[in-house]
């Protein structure tokens, strides 16, 4: 049995793989994802994908820490779930139109979810396919899944602005080195307040910049050639910060009312500086 001790306000609670599976089978997907993250210390996207695959197929994927763990005795009495088809059917025209409409409306995450709902693709493959369509207006080969197709030719997509590279901004960097449109989006929120530091980061599946100002931290996202203020973390909101080491990178966890975001792309020192900036009660602990 795999378990860990999760600490909450009401005291320590033991989280086990069986509890996560029970949440997933009972329709409590959000709780299952939250417990999976606590137990495996995985990122949000990875945890969500693992739990959704378990709900869909009744077993853990090969990439999860639970793949090599035998099922509990009680599970042996249940009939085995039907295996997923090895070669998924191609998208119908209606399903294809749904995915393409979401992609053209700058709803990339929703388009990825819709594509995964129609084809048995992993998160990375679905993300790459949607980004390929956004950039080129066509669909790539989908490695085992039939590529979207239809009899009539796809309309020529409108020209898109050339992608802009995020400059290598470091701690206490001159904000003038950031893209002008990103600074303009930030100024619309904070006015003439000084910007203390800007970091290139990634929040969930979105890359952008994390700017620190007197009021708090502000996440700016470059969505299809247009910079937007995506999220703000004000120092007066009682946000709790935690720095920890994930499977592949240092993670900065920002939590408010039991809902949290994961920021990656920072080294350990920078992550601690941001944590102290946002959370006055943050204290350095080993990750």
N, C-alpha and C positions, 0 to 999 in steps of 0.2 A: 504493500500500500504506500502510495506517495502522498506525503502530507507536509504541511508547513504551518508555522504559527504566524497568523496575521493579527496585528495589534490594532484595535479600534478603541473608541472612547469607552466602551463597556467592558474592556478587558480582553485578554488574549482569546482567540478562537482558532480552532484547528481546521484548516482547509484540506480536503482530500480530493483525489481524482473522482471518486465515486459521487461526492457531493456536486462537483461540477457537472458530471453526466446527468445527475438527477435534475439539476436546474435546467439543463438543456432539454431533457425529455419532457419537462413540465411546462415548457413555454417561457421560462424565465431566462431568456437569452442574455439580457444585459447583466444580470447577476452572474451568469455562467462566465461571460467574458471578463468581468471584473475579478472573479476568483481565479480564473485561468491566468490572468496577468500577475496576480499576487503570487500564485504558486510557482509559475515558470519564469517570472520576471521578463516576460516577452513584451514587445511593443503592442500598441492598440490595434494596428492593422493586422499584425500576425495573429494576435489572440482572436480577433473577430473572425478572421478567415478559418482558423482551426475549429472554433465552436460552430460556425455555420456548416462546415464540412461534416462535423460529427452529427449535427441535426439532420443533414440531408442524407447521409449514408450510414449512420448508426455506428460508425467506427472512427478512430482518430487517424489522421493522415500520416503518411510515412515520415514527414518532416517534423512531427511533433514529438516532444519528450515522452509521450504516452504510447508511441507506436509499438515499442517492444515490450510493453507491460501486459501481462495476461489479464483477461477480463475477470472480474470477480465471480465467484461461484454462482451468485444469483442470476447473472447475465446468461449463464449457460442454458437455463431453462427456457429463455425467450427464443423465438424463432429468429434465425439470422436474417438481417435486412437484405433486401434485393441489391445485388451488386450494380454499381453504376455502369452504364454502357461504355464499352471501350472506345467506340467511335461515335461521338455525339452527332445528332442530325444537324444539318445546316440550318441557319436562321431562316425563318419565314420572312416574307416581305414586310409583314406588319411589325414583327419583332425588330427587323433591321431598321425600319423607319423610326421606331422608338429609340433605339440606341443612337442613331445618327442625329436625331432631333436633340437629344440631351447633349451630345458632344458639341453640336453647333451653337447651343445655348450657353456654352461655357460651364456646363455642369458635368465636369469630367468624372468626379467621384460617382455621381448617379449613373453616368454612362457605363462606368466600369462595373458597378453592381448589376446593372441590367444585362450587360453582356455575360457576366458570370452566371446569371440566372437562366440564360438560354443555352449556354455552352459550358461543358465541364472543363473550365479553364482555372488555373491557379491565379492568385492575385496579381503576381508579376506579369504573367502572360496577358491577362486581360488589360492591365494598365498599359503595357507596351502596345497592344493592338489599338486601343482607343487613342493613344498619343500618336500612333502612326496615321490613323485616319484624320485626326485634327491637323497634323502637319502636311499631309499629302493628299487628303481627300479620297484615299483608297484603303482597302483592307489588306493586311499581310496574310501569308499562310499561317495557320493557327496550330501547327504541331499536333496533328492527330484529330483536331476538331475541324469540321468542314468550314471553309472560309465563307463569309457572307457573300451571297450572289443573288442576282436577279436578272431578268431578261432585258429590261430596258437599261441603257447606259446611265451611269451615275452622273448627276449634274456637275459641271465644273465648279469647284468651290471658289469663293471670292479670294483675292490675294490677301495674305496675312502679313503683318509686319515682321520683318526679320527679327529672330530671337536676339535678345540682348544678354550679354554675359554679366553676371554679378561681379563687381570688382572685388579683389581680395582685401576686404576690410578687416582690420584687426582691432583689438581692444583700444579704446580711447582714440579711434581714428577720426580724422577730420570729416565731419558729415558731408562736406562738399564733394568727397570722393564717391558718395552714394549716387545712384541715378537721380537726375533732377526730378523726374516724375514721382519717384518714391518719396523724396523729401517734400514735394508739393502735397502728396496725399497725407503725409504726417503733419505738415503745417496746418492743414485744414482742421485737424483735431486738437493740436496743442498750441497753435498760434506761434508766438515768437519765443516761447520757452526754449532754453538751451537744450541741445541733445548731448548727453554725456558719452554715449558709446553706441556703436552699431555693429551687429554681428550677422554674418550670413549663416542661416540655420535652416532646418526643415521641421515642420510641424505636421505630424501624420504623413500624408502623401504630398504635402505642398511645400515647395521651397520658397524662401523669401528672406527678409531681413528682420532682425529683432532690434529695435531701437529703445534705448533707455533715456527717459527724460525725468524731470522732477516729479511728475504725477505717477509714473510707473513705467511699465514696459509695453511696447506696441509692436505687434507682428504685422508686417507688410508683405503682401503676396503679389507676385507677378503673374497675373492670370491672363494668358494669351496676349501678351504684349501690353497689358495695362496694369499699372500698380494700384493696389487698393489696400485700405486698412482692413485687415481680416479679423484681428482679435486684439483686445487690450486687457492688461493685467494691472489694475490700479492698486496702489499701496494701501488705500483706505478700504479695500474690499475684504480684508482678512484672508488673503490667499496664502496657503501654506506651500512652501517650496521644499523639494527633496532632490538631492543629487545622488544618482546611483549608476553603477556600471551594468549596462545591458549585455546582450550576447555579442554585439559587434561595436558598440559605441557607448560613450557617456550619455546618460539621459537626465534631463532636467524635468522633473515632474512638478506641475503647478496645479494645485487642487483647491477647489472652492465648492462647498456644499456637496461633497462626495462625487463631484464630477471633475475630471482632470484632463489636462493636455500633456503630451510628451514632446519636448523640444530636444532635437538632436543636432549634431554638427558643431558643438562647442567642445573645447578641451576641458579637462577637469577644473583647471584654475578659473577659466572664464565662466563655466557653469556655476561655480561657487560664488563668483562676484555677482552674477545676475540673481542668484537665489537670495543673497544678502540684501540686494537692492530692492527686491520685490517684497520679501518677507522679513520684517524687522526682528522676528523671533527665531529666524534661522540660525543654527549653530553648525559649524563644520563637524562632520562625522565621516568615518571611513566609508568609502563606497563599496 
